[in-house]
Amino acid sequence: MSSGRAGGRRAGPGTVGRLVAASVFASALGLSATAPISALAASGPAPVSISLNVLATVSAGEPIPVAATLTSGGAPLANRLVRFYVDGSEVAGAISAGNGQATTTIRDQIPAGTHSVKATFAGSSGYAPASTSASLTVRISTLSVHVVPAVAGTVTLSIDGGAPLSPDREGYINTDLTVGGLRSLQIAVHDPSPGIKATFVEWSNHDTSPTRVIRIEHGVYTQVAIQVSYLTLLRFQDALGQPLSAQKVTNLSVDGPDGVVLPVKGSKVWLTTPVPHSTSTGALAVGPDFYSLLSGEYDGVNAAKQGEDRVIPGILPVWTIRLGVYPLTLYARDMIFGGQVAGPALLTGSAGLARHVNVAARDGSTLILPGGLYKIKFRGLGFAPTVKVRVSGVQSVPIKVFTPLDALVAFLVLLVLALGLLAASRWRSQLLAKLPIWREMLRKRLGSAP
């Protein structure tokens, strides 16, 4: 019985071998073993679709998220490498997930401007390569540095060692950056004049180094704290605004910001602004920033008006301090004739104050004294009672002196009075002695009348 006939000619051994080989090859390609050889030869790598998702606009230095999705015949392609390029330079790569999406972030610093972003799939066995592009605009980022307090000529800022930038009148340094990322900021502090000294304190993040590395991703704002000292001239006045000699002012001290107590010697002092502090909004501010008189003596007597005559450093180059002293004019007056006389006097007061004064005969002598109670004793020729006076304003104090001339005049007056009384006494005696004779004569005359 014949076998292998099925309405056709029996295949030979060579034909069978070729079919087996074709079946194995087709199986390796994932094709039906029964597919005709002509269909296998016509099929190639499957076409791939790729889409790209990227932000249209970012700021310089800002990370750029990108995503590309691979599909073939509507089905996602997983575990495929997608490469990303900016202006033709590769910047990132990612493997597609089960949903066909490859995601990553471009962290390269792309300068400001318009750029082309490209996603590519290089293809693989059975899948054709694919690519797509999108446009990306990178905006300029801004850096704003606020210097507190704002003092012209004290601070400059350099970025990555570049040209120094100066603040405006309000202390702001504003600049545009075309490239973001990590940038090095360097603060340099200067003394704008011999009478002004500046010192760096810290950045607003409490970094005490003048150099700070900061990441620029979009608009960045930071602050710098400095302290500024001003050489301030001191002028002294009495309580009425009249100038006083600085040489007579001793043991002077002032108190200022942050509990500072500053001893002062001479007529000049360096006054320093307080350390800037953070407000509730996070902004740096300076204040309270005034100095006031704490203690001071004039001619060895305390004359300070504590807390008065405040001054803010830098506002005025001259600080006028009024002390609690007043002008007192002494003059000696003749007790009888009223004319002014000259002579020494001793003035004593509280705190052991004792001062010898030569009272001038013409205009008297004027002293500058702290307020208080004083005793004045005239020690010239003659006699004068002790005068007490409370100094609290402009005053003129007369000292009534009983001079030797007054004594001589008084003696002469007394002598004349005595002689007059004596003479009057003799005349009275004579008058009384003759009074009976006159009375008798008068009686007779009246008795003989008709």
MARMAR-478404 format. One record per residue: x negated, y negated, z negated of N, C-alpha, C in turn. Coordinates in steps of 0.2 Angstrom, whole numbers, padded with zeros to 4 digits, always signed. Atoms other than C-alpha are relative to their C-alpha. Layout:
REM MARMAR-478404
XYZXYZXYZ;...
***
This chain:
REM MARMAR-478404
-0004+0006+0000+0000+0000+0000-0004-0006+0000;+0004+0005-0001-0007-0016+0005+0002-0006-0006;-0001+0005+0005-0008-0030-0008-0003-0007+0002;+0003+0006-0001-0011-0049-0007+0003-0003+0006;-0004+0003-0005+0002-0052+0007+0005-0004-0002;-0006+0004+0002+0014-0065+0004+0002-0005+0005;-0002+0004-0006+0019-0071+0021-0006-0003+0003;+0006+0004-0003+0001-0076+0025-0006+0004+0000;+0006-0003+0000-0016-0071+0027-0004+0000-0006;+0003-0001+0006-0026-0064+0013-0007-0005+0000;+0006+0004+0001-0039-0076+0006-0006+0004+0000;+0006-0004+0001-0057-0071+0008-0004-0002-0006;+0004+0001+0006-0070-0071-0006-0003-0008+0000;+0002+0007+0000-0077-0088+0000+0005-0005-0002;-0005+0005+0001-0061-0097+0000+0002+0000-0007;-0002+0000+0007-0057-0091-0018-0005-0004-0004;+0006+0004+0004-0074-0098-0024+0001-0007+0000;-0001+0008-0001-0070-0115-0017+0006-0002-0004;-0006+0003+0004-0053-0116-0025-0002+0000-0007;+0002+0000+0007-0060-0111-0042-0004-0006-0002;+0004+0005+0002-0073-0124-0041+0004-0007+0000;-0004+0006+0000-0061-0137-0036+0005-0001-0006;-0005+0000+0006-0049-0132-0050-0004-0003-0006;+0004+0002+0006-0063-0134-0063-0002-0008+0001;+0002+0008+0000-0068-0152-0056+0006-0004-0001;-0006+0004+0001-0050-0157-0056+0002+0000-0007;-0001-0001+0008-0048-0151-0074-0004-0005-0003;+0004+0005+0004-0062-0162-0079+0002-0007+0001;-0003+0007-0001-0054-0177-0071+0006-0001-0003;-0007+0001+0003-0038-0174-0080+0005+0001+0006;-0005+0000-0005-0029-0170-0063+0003+0007+0000;-0003-0007+0000-0018-0155-0060-0004+0004+0004;+0004-0005-0003-0027-0140-0055+0003+0002+0007;-0003-0002-0007-0015-0138-0040+0000-0006+0004;+0000+0006-0004-0018-0156-0034-0004+0001+0006;+0004-0001-0006-0023-0156-0016-0007-0004+0000;+0006+0003+0000-0041-0160-0013+0000-0007+0003;-0001+0007-0003-0036-0175-0002+0002-0005-0005;-0003+0005+0005-0026-0183-0016-0006-0002-0005;+0005+0001+0005-0041-0181-0028-0005-0005+0003;+0005+0004-0003-0053-0190-0016+0003-0007+0000;-0003+0007-0001-0041-0205-0014+0001-0004-0006;-0001+0004+0007-0039-0209-0033-0007-0003-0002;+0006+0003+0002-0052-0221-0041+0001-0002-0007;-0001+0002+0006-0054-0230-0058+0006-0004-0001;-0006+0004+0001-0038-0237-0065-0001-0007-0001;+0000+0007+0001-0035-0255-0064+0001-0002-0008;-0001+0003+0007-0036-0265-0081+0002-0007+0000;-0002+0007+0001-0027-0281-0086-0003-0002-0007;+0002+0003+0006-0035-0292-0099+0003-0007-0001;-0003+0007+0001-0028-0308-0107-0004-0003-0006;+0004+0004+0005-0037-0321-0118+0004-0005-0004;-0004+0005+0005-0030-0331-0133-0006-0003-0003;+0005+0004+0004-0041-0345-0139+0003-0007-0001;-0003+0006+0002-0037-0362-0147-0002-0005+0006;+0002+0004-0005-0036-0376-0134-0005-0006-0002;+0004+0005+0003-0044-0389-0146-0003+0002-0007;+0003+0000+0007-0056-0388-0161-0005-0005-0001;+0005+0005+0002-0068-0399-0170-0007+0003+0000;+0007-0003+0000-0087-0398-0169-0002+0003-0006;+0002-0004+0006-0093-0385-0181+0005+0004-0003;-0006-0004+0003-0076-0377-0184-0001+0007+0003;+0000-0007-0002-0076-0358-0182+0006+0001+0005;-0004-0001-0005-0067-0353-0166+0003+0007+0001;-0003-0007+0000-0055-0337-0167+0002+0001+0007;-0002-0002-0007-0053-0328-0150+0002+0007-0001;-0003-0006-0001-0043-0313-0145+0001+0002+0007;-0001-0003-0007-0043-0302-0129+0004+0006-0001;-0004-0006+0000-0030-0289-0125-0001+0004+0006;+0001-0004-0006-0034-0274-0114+0006+0005+0001;-0005-0005-0002-0020-0264-0105-0002+0003+0007;+0001-0003-0006-0020-0252-0091+0007+0004+0002;-0007-0003-0001-0003-0247-0083+0005-0001-0005;-0005+0002+0006+0006-0256-0097-0002+0003-0006;+0002-0004+0006-0003-0245-0110-0006-0004-0003;+0006+0003+0002-0016-0253-0122-0006+0005+0000;+0007-0003+0000-0034-0248-0121-0003-0001-0007;+0003+0001+0007-0042-0244-0138-0007+0002+0001;+0007-0001+0000-0060-0243-0142-0004-0002+0006;+0003+0003-0006-0066-0253-0128-0004-0007-0002;+0004+0006+0001-0080-0267-0129+0002-0005+0004;-0001+0006-0003-0075-0284-0125-0005-0005-0002;+0005+0005+0001-0088-0298-0123+0003-0007+0001;-0003+0007-0001-0085-0316-0125-0006-0005+0002;+0005+0004-0003-0095-0330-0116+0003-0007-0001;-0002+0007+0000-0095-0349-0118-0005-0003+0005;+0004+0003-0005-0101-0358-0102-0006+0005+0002;+0004-0005-0003-0109-0342-0096-0005+0003-0005;+0005-0003+0006-0119-0338-0113+0004+0004-0004;-0004-0004+0005-0113-0323-0123-0001-0003-0007;+0000+0002+0007-0108-0328-0140+0003+0005-0005;-0003-0005+0005-0098-0313-0148+0002+0006+0004;-0003-0006-0002-0091-0296-0145+0004+0003-0005;-0004-0003+0005-0078-0285-0152+0003+0006+0004;-0003-0007-0002-0070-0267-0150+0007-0001-0001;-0007+0000+0001-0052-0266-0146+0003+0005-0004;-0004-0004+0005-0040-0259-0159+0005+0004+0004;-0005-0004-0003-0026-0247-0156+0005-0003+0004;-0005+0004-0004-0015-0261-0149-0003-0003+0006;+0003+0003-0006-0028-0265-0136-0003-0007-0001;+0002+0007+0002-0033-0281-0145-0007+0000-0003;+0006+0001+0003-0051-0286-0148-0001-0007-0003;+0000+0007+0003-0053-0301-0160-0006-0001-0004;+0006+0002+0003-0068-0310-0167+0000-0008-0001;+0001+0007+0001-0074-0328-0172-0006-0002+0003;+0006+0003-0003-0086-0338-0162-0003-0005-0005;+0003+0004+0005-0098-0346-0174-0006-0004+0002;+0006+0004-0003-0111-0353-0163+0003-0007+0001;-0002+0007+0000-0111-0372-0163+0000-0002+0007;-0001+0003-0006-0103-0378-0148+0001-0007+0000;+0000+0007+0000-0106-0396-0144+0007-0003+0002;-0006+0003-0002-0092-0408-0142+0001-0001+0008;-0001+0000-0007-0084-0408-0124+0005+0006+0002;-0005-0006-0002-0074-0396-0113-0004+0005+0003;+0004-0005-0001-0080-0379-0111+0004+0006+0003;-0003-0006-0003-0076-0362-0102-0001+0006-0005;+0001-0006+0004-0073-0347-0113+0003+0006+0004;-0001-0006-0004-0073-0330-0104+0000+0006-0004;+0000-0006+0003-0068-0313-0110-0001+0005+0006;+0001-0005-0005-0075-0298-0100+0000+0007-0003;+0001-0007+0001-0073-0279-0100-0004+0003+0006;+0005-0003-0005-0087-0270-0091+0003+0006+0004;-0003-0006-0003-0076-0255-0086-0003+0006-0003;+0003-0006+0002-0079-0237-0090+0002+0006+0005;-0002-0005-0005-0076-0220-0082+0008+0000+0000;-0007-0001-0001-0059-0220-0076+0004-0007+0000;-0003+0006+0001-0056-0239-0079-0004-0005+0003;+0004+0005-0004-0061-0254-0068-0002-0006-0005;+0001+0006+0003-0069-0269-0075+0005-0006+0000;-0005+0006-0001-0059-0285-0079-0003-0006-0004;+0002+0006+0003-0062-0303-0085+0005-0005+0001;-0005+0006-0001-0052-0319-0088-0003-0006-0004;+0003+0006+0003-0056-0337-0093+0005-0004-0003;-0005+0005+0002-0048-0351-0103-0005-0006-0002;+0004+0006+0001-0053-0369-0106+0000-0002-0008;+0001+0002+0007-0059-0375-0124-0002-0007+0000;+0002+0006+0001-0060-0393-0129-0003-0001-0008;+0003+0001+0007-0072-0397-0144+0000-0008-0001;+0000+0007+0002-0069-0414-0153-0006-0001-0004;+0006+0003+0004-0082-0425-0161+0003+0001-0007;-0002+0000+0007-0082-0422-0180-0003-0006-0003;+0002+0006+0003-0084-0436-0192-0003+0001-0007;+0003-0001+0006-0095-0438-0207+0001-0007-0004;-0001+0006+0003-0091-0451-0220-0003+0001-0007;+0003+0000+0006-0102-0455-0235+0001-0006-0004;-0002+0006+0003-0097-0467-0248-0005-0001-0006;+0005+0001+0005-0111-0475-0259+0003-0005-0005;-0003+0004+0005-0105-0481-0276-0005-0001-0006;-0003+0006-0003-0108-0495-0281-0003-0002+0006;+0002+0003-0007-0109-0504-0264-0005-0006-0001;+0005+0005+0001-0125-0514-0265-0004+0000+0007;+0003+0000-0007-0132-0520-0248-0008+0001-0001;+0008-0001+0000-0150-0514-0244-0003+0005-0005;+0003-0004+0005-0151-0501-0258+0000+0008+0003;+0000-0007-0002-0147-0484-0248+0000+0000+0007;+0000-0003-0007-0150-0476-0231+0001+0007+0000;-0001-0007-0001-0144-0459-0225-0003+0002+0007;+0002-0003-0006-0153-0448-0213+0003+0007+0001;-0003-0006-0001-0145-0433-0205-0006+0005+0004;+0005-0004-0003-0158-0419-0201-0006-0004+0002;+0006+0004-0001-0172-0431-0202+0001-0005+0006;-0001+0005-0005-0164-0443-0189-0001-0007-0002;+0001+0007+0002-0164-0462-0189+0005-0001-0006;-0004+0001+0006-0158-0469-0205+0006-0004+0001;-0006+0004+0000-0140-0476-0207+0001-0004-0006;-0001+0004+0006-0135-0490-0218+0008-0001-0001;-0007+0000+0002-0118-0492-0227+0002-0007+0002;-0003+0006-0001-0106-0506-0223+0001-0004-0006;-0001+0005+0006-0101-0520-0235+0003+0004-0006;-0003-0003+0006-0090-0508-0245-0003+0007-0002;+0004-0006+0002-0103-0494-0246+0001+0006+0004;-0001-0006-0004-0097-0482-0232-0005+0000+0006;+0004-0001-0006-0108-0474-0219+0005+0005+0004;-0004-0004-0005-0097-0467-0205-0004+0002+0006;+0004-0002-0006-0105-0457-0191+0004+0006+0004;-0003-0005-0004-0099-0446-0177-0005+0006+0002;+0005-0006-0001-0107-0428-0175+0003+0004+0006;-0002-0004-0006-0106-0419-0158-0001+0007-0002;+0001-0007+0002-0113-0403-0166+0001+0000-0008;-0001-0001+0007-0107-0396-0183-0004+0005-0003;+0004-0005+0004-0113-0382-0194-0003-0003-0006;+0004+0002+0006-0125-0384-0208-0005-0006+0002;+0004+0006-0001-0133-0401-0208-0003-0003-0006;+0004+0003+0005-0146-0409-0219+0001-0007-0001;-0001+0007+0001-0142-0425-0227-0005-0003-0005;+0006+0003+0004-0156-0436-0235+0002-0007-0002;-0001+0007+0003-0153-0451-0246-0006-0003-0002;+0006+0004+0002-0166-0464-0248+0002-0006-0003;-0002+0006+0004-0165-0477-0261-0006-0006+0000;+0004+0005-0001-0173-0494-0259+0001-0006-0005;-0001+0006+0004-0176-0510-0269+0000-0006+0005;-0001+0005-0005-0169-0524-0258-0004-0006-0002;+0004+0006+0002-0178-0538-0268-0003+0001-0006;+0004-0001+0007-0190-0540-0283+0005+0000-0006;-0004+0000+0006-0175-0544-0294+0006+0005+0000;-0005-0006+0000-0165-0528-0289-0003+0006+0001;+0002-0007-0001-0169-0510-0292+0005+0005+0000;-0005-0005-0001-0159-0495-0287-0003+0007-0001;+0002-0007+0002-0160-0477-0293+0006+0005+0002;-0005-0005-0002-0151-0462-0286+0002+0004-0006;-0003-0004+0006-0140-0452-0298+0002+0007+0002;-0002-0007-0002-0131-0438-0289+0005-0001+0005;-0006-0001-0005-0119-0432-0275+0006+0001-0004;-0006-0001+0003-0101-0431-0279+0001+0008-0002;-0001-0007+0002-0103-0412-0281-0005+0002-0006;+0004+0000+0005-0115-0416-0295-0007+0003+0001;+0007-0002-0002-0131-0411-0285-0004-0006-0001;+0005+0006+0002-0145-0422-0292-0006+0000+0005;+0005+0001-0005-0156-0419-0277+0002-0005+0006;-0002+0005-0005-0157-0433-0264+0002+0003+0007;-0002-0003-0007-0156-0420-0250+0005+0005-0002;-0006-0005+0001-0140-0410-0248+0001+0003+0007;-0002-0003-0006-0136-0397-0235+0008+0001-0001;-0007+0000+0000-0118-0398-0230+0003+0003+0006;-0003-0003-0006-0107-0388-0218+0005-0005+0003;-0004+0004-0003-0099-0399-0205+0005+0004+0005;-0005-0004-0004-0083-0391-0198+0006-0004+0003;-0005+0005-0003-0071-0406-0195-0002-0006-0004;+0002+0006+0004-0070-0423-0204-0002+0002-0007;+0003-0001+0007-0081-0422-0220-0001-0006-0003;+0001+0005+0004-0081-0434-0234-0003+0002-0006;+0004-0001+0006-0093-0435-0248-0002-0007-0003;+0001+0006+0004-0099-0448-0261-0007+0001-0003;+0007+0001+0003-0116-0454-0268+0000-0005-0006;+0000+0004+0005-0118-0461-0285-0007-0003-0001;+0006+0004+0002-0132-0474-0289+0001-0004-0006;+0000+0005+0005-0137-0486-0302-0004-0005+0002;+0004+0005-0002-0143-0503-0299-0001-0005-0006;+0002+0005+0006-0152-0515-0311-0002-0007+0003;+0001+0007-0002-0153-0534-0309-0004-0004-0005;+0004+0004+0005-0166-0545-0317+0004-0007-0001;-0004+0005+0001-0155-0558-0325-0003-0005-0005;+0003+0005+0004-0160-0575-0332+0005-0002-0005;-0004+0002+0006-0154-0580-0349+0000-0007-0002;+0000+0006+0002-0149-0597-0354+0005-0001-0006;-0003+0000+0006-0143-0602-0371+0003-0007-0001;-0003+0007+0002-0131-0616-0377+0003+0001-0007;-0003+0001+0006-0124-0622-0393+0008+0001+0001;-0008-0002-0001-0105-0619-0397+0003-0006+0004;-0003+0006-0004-0102-0636-0388-0002+0000+0007;+0002+0000-0007-0110-0631-0372-0007-0004+0001;+0006+0004-0001-0126-0641-0375-0006+0005+0000;+0006-0005+0000-0143-0632-0370-0004+0001-0006;+0005-0002+0006-0154-0623-0383-0006+0002+0003;+0007-0003-0001-0172-0619-0383+0000+0008-0001;+0000-0007+0001-0174-0601-0379-0006+0003-0005;+0005-0002+0004-0190-0601-0389+0002+0001-0008;-0002+0000+0007-0180-0603-0405+0005+0006-0001;-0004-0006+0000-0169-0588-0401-0004+0006-0001;+0004-0006+0002-0175-0572-0409+0005+0006-0002;-0003-0006+0002-0170-0554-0413+0007+0000+0004;-0006-0001-0004-0158-0554-0398+0001+0007+0003;-0002-0006-0003-0149-0539-0392+0007+0000+0003;-0006+0000-0003-0135-0535-0381+0003+0007+0001;-0003-0007-0001-0123-0520-0379+0003+0000+0007;-0002-0001-0007-0118-0513-0362+0004+0007+0001;-0003-0007-0002-0110-0498-0353-0003+0006-0003;+0002-0006+0002-0111-0481-0359-0003+0000-0007;+0003+0001+0007-0115-0487-0377-0007-0002+0000;+0007+0003+0000-0132-0495-0372-0001-0006-0004;+0002+0005+0004-0140-0506-0384-0007-0002+0002;+0006+0002-0004-0153-0517-0376-0003-0006-0004;+0004+0005+0003-0166-0527-0386-0002-0005+0006;+0002+0005-0005-0170-0543-0377-0006-0005-0003;+0006+0004+0001-0187-0552-0377-0001-0005+0005;+0001+0005-0005-0189-0569-0368+0006-0002+0003;-0006+0003-0004-0177-0577-0356+0002+0004+0006;-0002-0005-0005-0175-0562-0344+0001+0007-0002;-0002-0007+0002-0167-0545-0345+0002+0004+0006;-0002-0004-0006-0164-0531-0333+0007+0003-0003;-0007-0002+0001-0145-0527-0333+0002+0006+0005;-0001-0005-0004-0140-0510-0326+0007+0002+0000;-0006-0002-0001-0124-0504-0319+0001+0007-0003;-0002-0007+0004-0115-0489-0328-0001+0005+0005;+0000-0005-0004-0116-0472-0321+0007+0001+0003;-0007+0000-0002-0101-0470-0309+0003+0007-0002;-0003-0006+0003-0088-0458-0315+0006+0002+0005;-0006-0002-0005-0074-0448-0306+0006-0002-0003;-0007+0002+0002-0056-0454-0307+0004+0006+0001;-0005-0006-0001-0041-0443-0307+0001+0002+0007;+0000-0002-0007-0041-0443-0288-0006+0003+0002;+0006-0003-0003-0059-0437-0287-0005-0005+0002;+0005+0005-0003-0066-0454-0281-0004-0003-0006;+0005+0002+0004-0081-0461-0289+0002-0008-0002;-0001+0007+0001-0079-0478-0298-0005-0002-0006;+0005+0003+0005-0089-0490-0309+0004-0004-0005;-0004+0004+0005-0082-0497-0325+0001+0003-0007;+0001+0007+0001-0081-0504-0338-0008-0002+0001;+0007+0001-0001-0097-0512-0333-0003-0007-0002;+0003+0006+0002-0100-0528-0343-0005+0001-0006;+0004+0001+0006-0113-0533-0356+0003-0006-0004;-0002+0006+0004-0110-0544-0371-0005+0000-0006;+0005+0002+0005-0120-0552-0385+0002+0005-0007;+0000-0004+0006-0123-0540-0400-0003-0003-0006;+0003+0004+0005-0135-0550-0411-0005-0005+0002;+0005+0005-0002-0146-0565-0411-0001-0005-0006;+0001+0005+0005-0154-0578-0422-0002-0006+0003;+0002+0006-0002-0157-0596-0420-0004-0003-0006;+0004+0003+0006-0171-0603-0431+0000+0005-0006;+0000-0005+0006-0171-0587-0441+0007+0001-0003;-0007-0001+0003-0152-0588-0445+0005+0004+0005;-0005-0003-0005-0139-0576-0437+0005-0005+0003;-0005+0005-0003-0129-0586-0424+0004+0003+0006;-0003-0004-0005-0122-0572-0413+0007+0000+0000;-0007-0001-0001-0104-0573-0407+0001+0007+0003;+0000-0007-0003-0102-0554-0405+0006+0001+0005;-0005-0002-0005-0092-0548-0390+0002-0006+0005;-0002+0006-0004-0091-0566-0382-0005+0000+0006;+0004+0001-0005-0099-0572-0366-0002+0006+0004;+0002-0006-0004-0098-0556-0356-0002-0001+0007;+0003+0001-0006-0107-0553-0340+0000+0007+0004;+0001-0006-0004-0106-0540-0326-0006+0000+0004;+0007+0000-0003-0123-0535-0319+0001-0001+0008;+0000+0002-0007-0126-0543-0302+0005-0005+0002;-0005+0006-0002-0111-0555-0302-0003-0007+0000;+0003+0006+0001-0121-0569-0308-0008+0001-0001;+0007-0001+0002-0140-0571-0308-0002-0003-0006;+0001+0003+0007-0139-0582-0324+0005+0002-0005;-0005-0001+0006-0131-0577-0340+0000-0005-0005;+0000+0005+0005-0126-0591-0351+0003+0003-0006;-0002-0003+0006-0125-0586-0369+0001-0006-0005;-0002+0005+0005-0116-0598-0382-0001+0003-0007;+0002-0002+0007-0123-0596-0400+0005-0004-0004;-0004+0003+0005-0113-0601-0415-0004-0005-0004;+0003+0005+0003-0123-0616-0419+0003-0007+0002;-0003+0007-0001-0118-0635-0420-0005-0005-0002;+0005+0006+0001-0127-0652-0420+0003-0003-0007;-0001+0004+0006-0128-0660-0437-0005-0006-0001;+0004+0006+0000-0134-0678-0438+0000-0002-0008;+0001+0003+0007-0141-0684-0455-0003-0007+0000;+0003+0007+0000-0144-0702-0459+0001-0002-0008;+0000+0003+0007-0148-0711-0476+0002-0007+0000;-0003+0007+0000-0139-0727-0480-0001-0003-0007;+0001+0004+0006-0144-0740-0493+0007-0001-0004;-0006+0000+0004-0131-0739-0507+0003-0006-0001;-0003+0006+0001-0129-0757-0510+0000-0004+0006;+0000+0004-0006-0134-0766-0494+0003+0004+0007;-0003-0004-0006-0128-0752-0482-0004+0001+0006;+0005-0001-0005-0143-0752-0471-0003+0007+0000;+0003-0007+0000-0151-0736-0465-0007+0000-0002;+0007-0001+0002-0167-0730-0473-0003+0007+0002;+0004-0006-0002-0180-0717-0469-0002+0004-0006;+0003-0003+0006-0186-0703-0480+0001+0008+0001;-0001-0007-0001-0188-0684-0481+0006+0003-0004;-0006-0004+0003-0174-0672-0486-0001+0007+0001;+0000-0007+0000-0172-0654-0490+0007+0003+0001;-0007-0003-0002-0158-0644-0482-0001+0007-0001;+0000-0007+0002-0154-0627-0489+0007+0003+0002;-0006-0004-0002-0141-0614-0484+0000+0007-0002;+0000-0007+0001-0136-0596-0484-0006+0004+0003;+0006-0004-0002-0148-0582-0481-0007-0003-0001;+0007+0003+0002-0162-0592-0489-0002-0005+0005;+0002+0005-0004-0162-0605-0476-0002-0006-0004;+0003+0006+0003-0173-0620-0481-0004-0004+0005;+0003+0004-0006-0178-0634-0469-0001-0007-0003;+0001+0007+0001-0187-0650-0472+0001-0004+0006;-0002+0005-0005-0181-0665-0463-0002-0007-0001;+0002+0007+0001-0188-0682-0460+0006-0004+0003;-0006+0004-0002-0173-0693-0459-0002-0007+0003;+0002+0006-0003-0176-0707-0447+0004-0006-0002;-0004+0006+0002-0171-0725-0451+0005-0003+0005;-0004+0004-0005-0164-0730-0435+0006+0004+0002;-0005-0005-0003-0154-0715-0427+0002+0006-0005;-0001-0006+0004-0155-0702-0441-0004+0005+0003;+0004-0006-0003-0161-0685-0437+0006+0006+0001;-0005-0005-0002-0150-0671-0428-0003+0007+0000;+0002-0007+0000-0152-0653-0432+0005+0004+0003;-0004-0005-0003-0145-0638-0423+0001+0006-0006;-0001-0005+0006-0137-0626-0437+0005+0005+0002;-0006-0004-0001-0127-0611-0437+0005-0002-0005;-0005+0002+0004-0110-0613-0445-0001+0003-0007;+0000-0002+0007-0109-0612-0464-0001-0006-0005;+0000+0005+0005-0111-0621-0480-0007-0002-0002;+0007+0002+0001-0127-0632-0483+0000-0005-0006;+0001+0005+0005-0134-0643-0497-0006-0004+0003;+0005+0004-0002-0144-0658-0493-0002-0005-0006;+0003+0004+0006-0156-0667-0506-0005-0005+0003;+0005+0005-0003-0164-0683-0501-0006-0001-0005;+0006+0000+0005-0182-0684-0508-0004-0006+0002;+0004+0006-0001-0188-0701-0502+0001-0004-0006;+0000+0004+0005-0190-0716-0513+0007-0002-0002;-0007+0001+0002-0174-0719-0523+0003+0006-0003;-0004-0006+0003-0161-0708-0530+0007+0001+0004;-0006-0002-0004-0147-0699-0520+0003+0006-0003;-0003-0006+0002-0134-0686-0526-0001+0005+0005;+0000-0005-0005-0134-0669-0518+0006+0000+0004;-0006+0000-0004-0123-0668-0503+0001+0007+0003;-0002-0006-0003-0113-0653-0498+0004-0001+0006;-0003+0000-0007-0107-0650-0480+0001+0007+0003;-0001-0006-0004-0099-0636-0471+0000-0001+0007;+0001+0001-0007-0105-0635-0453+0005+0004+0004;-0005-0004-0004-0091-0630-0441+0001-0004+0007;-0001+0004-0006-0092-0643-0427-0005-0006+0000;+0005+0005-0001-0101-0659-0422+0002-0005-0007;-0001+0004+0007-0104-0669-0439-0006-0005-0001;+0005+0005+0002-0113-0684-0445+0001-0001-0008;-0001+0000+0008-0117-0684-0464-0004-0006-0002;+0004+0005+0003-0122-0700-0473-0003+0002-0007;+0003-0001+0007-0134-0699-0488+0000-0007-0003;+0000+0007+0004-0131-0714-0500-0006+0000-0005;+0007+0000+0004-0148-0718-0507+0000-0007-0005;+0001+0006+0004-0150-0730-0522-0008-0001+0000;+0007+0002-0001-0167-0738-0517-0003-0004-0005;+0004+0004+0004-0180-0747-0527+0003-0007+0000;-0003+0007-0001-0173-0763-0519+0007-0001-0004;-0006+0000+0003-0156-0758-0525-0001-0001-0008;+0001+0001+0007-0163-0756-0543-0002-0007-0002;+0003+0007+0001-0172-0773-0542+0006-0004+0000;-0006+0004+0000-0156-0781-0537+0005+0001-0006;-0004-0002+0006-0146-0772-0550-0003-0003-0006;+0003+0003+0006-0158-0778-0563+0001-0007+0000;+0000+0008+0000-0158-0796-0558+0008-0001-0001;-0007+0001+0001-0139-0795-0558+0002+0001-0007;-0002-0001+0007-0138-0788-0575-0004-0005-0004;+0003+0006+0004-0151-0801-0581+0004-0006+0000;-0004+0006-0001-0141-0815-0574+0007+0001-0004;-0006-0001+0004-0125-0808-0582-0002+0000-0008;+0002+0001+0008-0134-0806-0599-0001-0007-0002;+0002+0007+0001-0141-0824-0598+0007-0004+0000;-0006+0004+0000-0124-0830-0593+0005+0001-0006;-0004-0001+0006-0115-0821-0607-0003-0003-0007;+0003+0004+0005-0128-0828-0619+0001-0007+0000;-0001+0007-0001-0126-0845-0613+0007-0002-0002;-0007+0000+0002-0107-0843-0614+0001+0000-0007;-0001-0001+0008-0108-0837-0632-0002-0007-0004;+0002+0006+0004-0118-0853-0638+0005-0005+0002;-0005+0006-0001-0106-0865-0629+0007+0002-0003;-0006-0001+0004-0091-0856-0637-0001-0001-0007;+0001+0001+0007-0098-0857-0654+0000-0008-0001;+0000+0007+0001-0101-0876-0652+0008-0002+0001;-0007+0003-0001-0083-0878-0645+0004+0002-0006;-0005-0002+0005-0075-0868-0659-0002-0005-0006;+0002+0005+0006-0086-0879-0672+0004-0007+0001;-0003+0007-0001-0079-0895-0665+0008+0000+0001;-0007+0000-0001-0061-0889-0663+0004-0003-0006;-0004+0003+0005-0055-0894-0681+0000-0008+0000;+0000+0007-0001-0061-0912-0678+0004-0003+0005;-0004+0002-0006-0052-0913-0662+0007+0001-0002;-0007-0001+0002-0036-0906-0670+0002-0006-0005;-0002+0005+0004-0037-0919-0684+0001-0007+0003;+0000+0006-0004-0040-0933-0672+0007+0000+0003;-0006-0001-0004-0025-0927-0662+0006-0001-0005;-0005+0000+0005-0014-0926-0678+0001-0008-0002;-0001+0007+0002-0018-0944-0683+0003-0004+0005;-0003+0004-0006-0015-0951-0666+0007+0001+0001;-0008-0002-0001+0002-0942-0665+0004-0003-0006;-0003+0003+0006+0006-0948-0683+0001-0007+0000;-0001+0007+0000+0003-0966-0680+0004-0003+0006;-0004+0002-0006+0014-0967-0665+0006-0002-0003;-0007+0003+0003+0030-0978-0667+0005+0005+0001;
***
